[in-house]
Amino acid sequence: MYRLIALLIGYAFGCIQNGYFLSKRVAGIDIREYGSGGAGMTNVTRILGAKWGAPVFVADVGKEVLAFLLAAWIFSAGGGLAAGWTAGIYAGVGVVLGHNFPFYLRFRGGKGVASTIGMMFLLDWRVGLIVIAAMVGIILIARYISLASLGMSVMLPVLLAVFGHGWEVVAVTSALCVLAWFMHRGNIKRLLAGTEDKFSLSRKKRADTPATLPPVDPAEETPPPNAGKSLNIEVAGVAYRRIPIRTHVITKEDSLESAFAPYLAPHVRAGDVVFVSERAVACTQSRAIPMVDIKPRKLAVFLSRYVQKTPAGIGLGIPETMEMALRECGVVRILFAAVVSVIGKLFKRKGWFYHVAGERARGIDGPCDYTLPPYNEYVVLAPSQPVKAAQAISAGIGVPVAIVDCNDLGTNLMGASDPKMKESFIAAVLRDNPMGQSSEQTPCGIIRVAPPEGE
């Protein structure tokens, strides 16, 4: 029983996702949407650079050490040193499990490398030094952190057995080895294909803008702004143009690559940033659901009655959209968000519901009077994997792309092709929704530094 308790103690420590929270804080991104998709030190280093990867490594090792020592201290008091040692080992395993599978992030975390290194030194410092030396050698020669991590996972149980550790320690670390290979299955495929990213101390650089993109020509004819909207806006003392681009009505028959690029390509210039409506992206992914196909449950009908209506859209204010929120986010999360929202209203705070429910709930759009047909009879869900969608569009036009949820109340950045893109910047430039809120048929546009007056 104490092994299970120690495992749970470790899992709680492991769920502290240092890489995820740091990347949100310093770059405003979900680090799991970039690079290898992990939330650990390796991917943070790959995307944000070593200056941020290093503290994540230290913190991830630290949570391993704390959980190990805490469990060992708790159970050595009643069961002796042997029980405390065993409890520490299982707490260490729990940290790796919590780091890899955090429950509140849909069980998508890191790969447990730093935490395993911490556990390795706690088990036997001699093994730790040998393995670290081997890992450094692999990285210097092959420049693949993933290959070094896989080597560590194999060497750990073998060396522990060589140094005379008991069968339980060897068995537990062998299980961690199997887990490590499972977590690195994507890296293994890329290693075999020769496409795995090599180690670099510097931040991963964005691909250069293709040389075929011409510079901005001030004399070039610019598409006009939508009715009632302004072409220019000033942010932090810099004037920007928001150029809306008209397209056909985007449907599930369109692909991400073909839906926007033909309309954007004639206007895109070096230095531009493209923004695309999350609703249009979702439509290409077959995430527009006919209202007649949605059968709301009684809970959806009940909850929708208490959603505050806004001029910007219907949101979750009808049973059909609330039903889709329950399906997308889960009943428990939506109910918890509803409770938190009630508490927020007591303190006259808005937006707490969506802070808890998340982007999948925030991104659900229902039909309004001004919705462009045929979507005046559809519920449109938030796009799937918006970062990858932004990267796919960006690859076709050669400039950074932002997927945005934009309405007359403000703008949210759903995903960006470049992790350096700041949500605060996008929200400020698009704060008055230059795409429009009716039948403009401009689901994408271009952000461009405005030329000086007179040019």
N, C-alpha and C positions, 0 to 999 in steps of 0.2 A: 504493500500500500504506500509506503513512504517513497518508493521509486516514482509512483504515479504523481504524488503530491509535488515531489521535486521537479518532475517533468513539467507540471503546470506552472510552478514558480518560474522556471526558465522560460516557458512560453510567454508569460506575461512580460518579462524583460525583453524577449526577442521581438515582441510586437512594437517596440519603440523603434520606429523607422527613421533613423537619423538622416539617411540620404534623401528620403522623400520629403521630410520636413525642411531640411536645409535648402534643397532645390526650390521648393515653394517660396521660401523666405528670400533667397538671394536672387533668384531668376524668375520667379513667378510661374514656374512650369512644373508639370508632373514628370519627373525624370524617367518614369517607366514608359513614357510615350516616345522616348528617344533612344538611339543607340541600340544596345542589346535588350532593352526593355526591363532591366533590373533596377532595383532601388539601392544598391550597395555601392561600396567604395569604387569598384572598377568602372561602373557606368558613370558615376558622378565625375570621376577623373576624366573619362573619355569625353564627356559633354561640357563640363564646366571647368576642367583643369585641375592640376594637382593641388593647388592652394585650397580647393574645397574638398577634394578627394581625401587628403590627409586627415583633416578633422573627422570626417565620416569614418575612416579606418580606426582612428583612436577611439571614437565613441562606440563603434561596433565591438571592438575588442573589450572595451570597458564594461559594456553590459554583460558580456560573457563572464568576465572576472567577477563582477558583483553578484550575478546569479549563482555562480559556482560557490563562492565563499559564503553567501547567505544560506544556501541550502545545506552546505557542509556544517555551518555553525548551528543551525536549527536542529539537525538530526544527530549530530555528534553528542549533543547534550544528553539525549536519552538512550542512544544506541551505541555510543562509543565512536572512536576514530574511524573504524572500518565502515560503519553505517554512514557517517558523515562524508567520508570519501566517496562512497557509492552514490549518495544523494547528490553530491556535487557534480559527478559525472552525468547523471540523468538530468540535472538542471541545465548543464551545458548543452546536452542534446536538445532540451526544450527551447533554449535560446535560438539554436539554429532553425528549429521548426517554426518558431514564432517569427524569426527574421524572414524566412522563405515564404511563409503562409500566414500573413497577418489577417485576422478575421475581418477587420473593419475596412480593409482595402481590397475586398473581394479575393482574398488569399493570394494576392500578387505582390510579392516583396522582392528581396534580393536573392542571392545564391548561397549565402552563409559562409563565404570564404574567410572574412575577417574574424567572425565569431569562432570558426573552427581553428584558426590560428591561435586565438586566445586560449581556447580549450587545450590545444596541443601543448603549450608551454606550461599550463597548470598540471597536466598529466606527467610530463617529463621534459625538463628544460633541455636535456641532451638531444632528445628527438626533435624538439623545436628548432634548435640551432642547425642540426643537420638538414632538416627539411627546408628551412628558410634559405640556407646556402644553396641548396639544389634549385629552389624556386628562382632565386636571383640569377643563377646561371642560365636557367631556361629562358628567362625574360631577356637577359643580355644577348643571348645567342639567337633565339627565335623571335623575340619581341612579341610574344603572345602571353598575356596574363592568364587567359583561359587555359592554355596548355600547362602553365605552371600550377594553376589551381587543381587541374585534373591529376597532375603528378603528385601534388601534396596529398590528395585524397587517397591515393594508392599507397604511398610511402608510409603514411601515418600508422595504420594497423600493422603493417609488416614490421616497422621499426619498434613499435611497442611490444610486439611479440618477441623480437630479437633481444630487447632489453629486459625481458622476463616478466612483463606485466601479465596479470591473470586473464583467463579466457573471457570474462565478462567485459573487461575493458577492450580487448581485441574485437569481440563480437559487436560491441556498441560502435566502435570507430569504423568497423567494416560496414555497418549499416549506414553510417555517415558517408562513407565512400560511395556506396550505391546511390544514395540520395544526391551527392554532388554530381555524379555522372548524369543522373536524370535531370537535374536542374541545368546542366550545361549541354543538353542535347542539341539545342540550337547552335551553340558555339562549335560543337563537334561537327555538325553538318557544314558550317562555314569553314572550319579548318580543313575538312576533306575537300571542299570545293575551292579552297584558296581565296576565300572572300572575307575571312575574319579580319577585323581591325587590328592593326599592330599597335603596340604600346608607345605612347608619347607623353612626355611631361606637360606639354602645352595643351590648351583647350582645342578640341576638334574644330577645325575651321570650316566655315560654310563654303560650299563650292562657289568658285568665282562666277560672276555673271558672264555668260557666253559672249565672246567677242563680236558675235553677229548682231547683238543688240546695239542699235545706234544711240548716241547721246540725245538728250532732250533738245529739241529745236523749238525755241520760243515762238517761231512763226508758224509752226504746225497747227492745223485746225484741231481744236480740242472738242470732243463731244460736249454738248451743253448739260447743265445741271437739271435735275428733275424739278418740276413745278413746285414753287414754294421753298426750294432748297438753294443753298449757296454753293458755288463751286469752290470757294476758298475758305480757309479757316486758319487761325493763328494759334499755335501751341508753343508755349515756352519761348515766345519771341520769334518763332520761325513760321513763315506762311507756307501752308500746304494746299495743294489742290486735291479734291476728292472727285475723280472723274467716273461717273456712273456709266456702265457698259450694258447696252441692251442686248438681250438674247431671245431665242425662241422660248416657249414654255418648256421648262426642263421636266422630264418624266423618267420613269424607271427604264425606258428604252435607251436612255443616254448613258454613256460611260463618263467617269470623272475626266478622263483624258480628252474626250471629244466634246463634252458639253460646254466648256468654257474657253478652251484654248483658241478656237477659230475666231472668236469675237474679241479676245484680249490681245492676241498676237499683233494685229496691225497697230495697236496703240501703245503696247508696252515698250518702255525705254530703260536704258541702264540707270540703276538707282531707284527704280520704282518698287513699290510694295503693292501686291494685289490683295484685295479682300473679297471673300465669297460668302454669300449667305449660307448659314448652316441648313436652312430649310431646303435650298436648292441641292445641296450636297446629299441630304437625306433622301430626296426624291430619286436621285440616281441609284441609291442603295435599296430601293424598294421598301423604304420605311415610311411611306405615305399609305395610311390604312383607310379604306372607305368607311364612313360612319355606319353604314348599314351592316358592316361585318363585325362591329363591336357590340357586344352584349354586356352592358355594365352590371356588376353585382350590386347588391343593396348597399354594401359599404361604400362603393364609389358614388352612388347617388347621395348618400348621407354626407360624405365629406365634401363633395362639390358644392353643397349649399353654403358652406362657410368660407369659400375662397373669395377673397376680395377682388372685385372686377376693376380693371383699369382700362383707360382708353387705348393702350398699346396692344391689346389682344385679349383673347378669352382665357388663355392659360389653362389651368386645371378647373375652371369654373363651370364645366358641364360634366355630366356623368361619364361621357365617352372618353374625354381626356384624362379624367381622374382614374378611370379603369386602366388606361394604358400606363399611367404612372405606377399603379399597383403592380402591374405585370412587369414593368421595366425595373423598378427599384425594390420590389418586395413589400409585402404587407407590413412587416415589422418596422421597416425603415420609414415608410410613409406615416404609420401611426405615431412613431416616435417623433417625426418631424412635425406632425400636427400638434402633439403635446407641447413641444418646444415653442411652436408658433403661438400657442395660447399664452405661454409664459411671457414671450416677447411682447405680446400686445398689452399685457399688464404693465410692462415698463415702457410702453409706447415705442417699441422697437419693431421695425419692419424688416422683412427678408429672412427671418430666422428659419422659416420653413424650408426655403431652398438651400440654405447653408447646410442643413442636415440631409435633406432629400437628395441634393447633388445636382450635377449638370444634366443627368438624364431626365430628371423631372423638370428642371428649368427649361430645357430645350423642347418640350412638347408644345406644339401649336395646334389650336383648334380653329375651325372655320369661323370667319367673321363676315360681315356684310360686304366688306371691301376686298375680300380674298379673291385672288385671280382664279377663275375656273380652270380646271375642274376641281381645284383644291378647296373650293367653298363647300365641298361635301366630303372632305377628308380630315383625318387627324394625322399630323406629320410629327414623327418622333425625332429626337435628337440624332444627329448623324453617328454612325458607327465608326470608331477609330478616327476621329477628326484630324489627329496629327498625321497619320499615314495618308489620309485624303489630301491634306494640304501639301504633303511631300509629292504625291502623285501629280497634282496640278502644277506644282512648281517645276517638276522635271520637264513638263511640256512647254513651259513658257520662259524658263530661265531666270525668274526673279522670286524673291520670298513671297509666300502666300499665307494669309491668315483666314481661318474659318471663323466667322463671327455670328453671334446672335444679336442682331441689331434691331431696335425698335425706337419709337419716339421717346422712350423713357431712359434709354441708355444702351450701351453696348457691352457684351461679354465676349472675351476671346475664348473660343472653344478649342482651337488647336492651331499650331503654327508650324510651318516647315522648318523654321530656324528657331532653336531654343533661346537665342538671344533676343527675340522679339518680345517686347514688354506689353502686357495687357494694359497698363496705365496709358501708354502711348497710343495704342489702337483705340482705346475707349475715348481718349481725349480728342483724337482727330475725327472720329466718327460719332461724336456725342449727339449730333442733331440728325442722325440717320439719313445720310445723303442718298441711300438706296430708295428711300420712300417707304410708305406704309400702305400703298394701295395697289393699283394695277400698272405701275410704271414698267414692269417687266425688265428691271435692271438688278438681277441677283448677284452681280459682281461689279467691281470697280477698281480703280487705281489710285493709290496715294502717291503723290509726287511733290517734291519741294517746288514751290511756285517760283518762277523766274522773277527777277527784280522788275519793279514797275518801269514801264517804258520799253521793255524788250519784247 
